[in-house]
Structure formats: structure tokens, C-alpha cells
Amino acid sequence: MISKKVNSVKEALTGIANGMTLLVGGFGLCGIPENAIAELVQLHIKELTCVSNNAGVDDFGLGLLLQKHQIKKMVSSYVGENHEFERQMLSGEIEVELIPQGTLAERCRSSKMGIPAFFTPAGVGTEVAEEKEVREFNGKQYLLEYAVKADFALIKAWKGDEAGNLIFKGTARNFNQVMCGAAKINVVEVEELVPVGELNPNEIHVPGVFVQRIFQGEKYEKRIEKLTLSE
Amino acid sequence: MLTKEQIAQRISKELQDSFYVNLGIGIPTLVANYVPSGINVEFQSENGVLGMGAFPTREQVDADLINAGKQTITTLPGASFFDSELSFGMIRGQHIDLTVLGAMEVSQYGDIANWKIPGKMVKGMGGAMDLVASAENIIVAMMHTNRVGASKLLKQCSLPLTGVGCVKTIVTNLGLLTVENNQFVLQETAPNIGIEYVKSVTEGDLVVSSTCKEMEF
């Protein structure tokens, strides 16, 4: 067994430096790497480029890094629900690249799978297509998009073992599964870290080969963005 | 004039048995409340679930279970979870039969704008660009005019586009229109809304179908 276990979030984030590009899992506040984000705030690491579907809310998720001006550039598909972010964006304090959600996912997948670029129909004829190569296949137009390049991926899973095998829960899988393996160093935090042999190999969502470091998060708030109940 | 619920109710009549359906945020979400009896459909949410059910009771709430609008949800028997990459594979690969989404503007060429107002509001396109670029069957659900009374059905969109030449059907508070041969075709009017009124608040070229009728509920 090759052990990926580290003993603390501090150890897990060793090597993250100013100016790096990070992939950050989650959709809205669902499945975000809470412990890693909290540690980045403590470490005062700046000038980060964060690739993440959303930018958190004002006081949680990546919003915590935005508050401290630690993010130089966000690469996302949807950034509503965050007023501080909108302010920084409209005033030009933060650089923003908005890309279609499926393109974001595929750019991560390509990186993980060793594919440098791909063609997708999303964004043809829109601002997203500016300065991009367009090619026609079977009578339909597609944009050339490139695999994302990142230094670290910060991933949140439900359960993991010391070999780095991961299982996700519900819709918290979202970008976590596809991003895990897409960066040079893939750091995973889990709610429950178990010894090898305890997870059923038939139920693994991400094999440990895509993971460099894994640790058990100290606590999870798992905040709900829009609590909606049936009558 | 139709209420938002009635717009959703009218769209629900376009659901067919065994359809996989993606519903956008806002009015489209309401379509799930009006699935005709005797029809089985499955709702996909692009953040990674097929087989979405109703909103949860307080006891059922799970922070790890939300829809693309970030609302808490439940799942139905037969549901499945997957990641964002597989989710958009379903969408781009045309495995989803119907997409219903909102819009700020639609043009008579079937162009749609729904993600940005330059200098004022930038929320992002989310999954909308992938959805409209790939879906065979797209229905737009929206109000016929904006807050200041200006038409949202235009000759050309003024806002940044989400997709080009993709919208085929639009259901507004005033009626149901299709996009054919670079013009809007009025197919149905809302109860007690005359054809002339719809014409007066449609900026794009509009023709009236020979079979145009009043909507029934």
C-alpha cells in the first residue's frame, strides 16, 4: 500500500505559494474543501488564481479568501450570490474569466486524462468564442478549448482511505471528482479517513493514484446556501 | 396574462413519456410541479443528479444534496449521482431530451441572452451555454416584456449572447411562440390577451399562425 496520509491540513498544503493556480472543488457551498480554504486564509497566501465553479458567498467558501484580497484571478462559470466579489469584479480589483460550466469541467477532465485540447459547441457565436479557433465538424461549429494547468487541486470527499481512494456523497461529488488528478499535486480532505481495506473496491469513485495527499478535516460546517422546504 | 405557475403549467404539456429533462432556475423549476399524470419523466440537475424529487421536509434536509439553483432537494427511487464532467457529457452528448430555461432576451433568429448586463450585472453563464449549444429541444420560459415594459422578443439581442440560433419555442405570460424562418410565429395566446396586444409588445418580426388559438387550462 502506498500511503497518501498526512497528519494535518498544514502538512497537506505544504508548497502552496503566492501566485499559484489552484483548482477548488465544490458547487456553490456544496462539497467545498472547508478546511483547506480556512488554512489558506491563515497562511496569508496571495495572488492566487482560483479555478472553481463558483466564488463562494460573502462570508464562506472562497468568499473568505476574497475578503482578504488573496485572489488575483477567478476562473468560474457562475459568480452570483457574492456581493463582495461582484464589487471587486466591477471595480476591476479582481480579474475574472467566466467560462461555460461544461467547458470548465472538460478542461479539468482533459488535464487529468492527458488530453491537451478539445472542441466543444458551448459558446460558439458568443463572447466566449473571442480569439478562439472555430472548426466545423459534421456541419456544426465548435470551439477549441485547452486543458487547464494548475499547481494544486483542493478536493473534498466524504470518505477516503490511507491509499487515497475516495467516495463522494450526493451532489457533493460535482467538480471534486473531475478535478482530483487534474493538478500537479492533488490534496484531498475527507470527513472520515479509514484504514485501507475498509472501503469496498467496487464503490470507489476516485482511485488513489490521482491523490498525492489525504487528511481528515477537523470540522465541517456544511453550510446550506438556499434552504428550500416542501410545504 | 399567465402567472409564472401557468407558464410552467403550459410548458409541462410539452413533456413526453420517458423524457429526461433539465430545468433552469426560476420559472422552469416550477414545471416539475405539473407533470401530466400517466407520464414518466426524470429531471436532471447539472450539478450531478438524475431523478430529482420534491424539496425536502426539515427532517430530510441534507447539505450534500442540492440542485443547480443551490436549493435543497430530495431524490426519487432510481436516482443517480455523478460528477460535473459526466453531467455535461449527458448534455453535450444529447442524452437529455428537453431543456427549459429563462432568458433576458430572445431574437427572431432564435438567439438567446441570459447571463450578463455589461457594467451592471455579471452572474455568469453557468451551464446555460452548454445546454443551448447542444440541446435539440429548448423551451424558453420568460415574461414577454422587461420591468420597464420593453419587449424581450427582439429583432436582435442587445445583451451578450448565450447561444445562437438555438431557441425553437418560447412561452411567455402572453402566449406561446415558435421561431421559424427567422421570425416569431404566434401559436397560442394567453386567455383574454388579444393577438393585437401580443403584436404591440413584440419588437421582432411576428406572424400569426393560421392555427393560432387561445390557451386552455
Interface residues (C-beta under 8 A of the other chain):
Chain A: F27 G28 L29 C30 G31 N53 S76 S77 Y78 V79 G80 E81 E86 M89 L90 V96 L98 P100 Q101 G102 T103 L104 A105 E106 C108 R109 T120 P121 A122 G123 V124 G125 T126 E127 V128 W158 F168 K169 G170 T171 A172 R173 N174 F175 N176 Q177 V178 H205 K222 R223 I224 E225 K226 L227 T228 L229 S230
Chain B: S45 E46 N47 G48 V49 A54 F55 P56 T57 R58 V61 D62 A63 D64 L65 I66 N67 A68 G69 K70 Q71 T72 I73 F81 F82 D83 S84 E85 S87 F88 I91 R92 D111 W115 K116 G119 V122 K123 G124 M125 G126 G127 A128 M129 D130 A133 S134 P160 L161 T162 G163 V164 G165
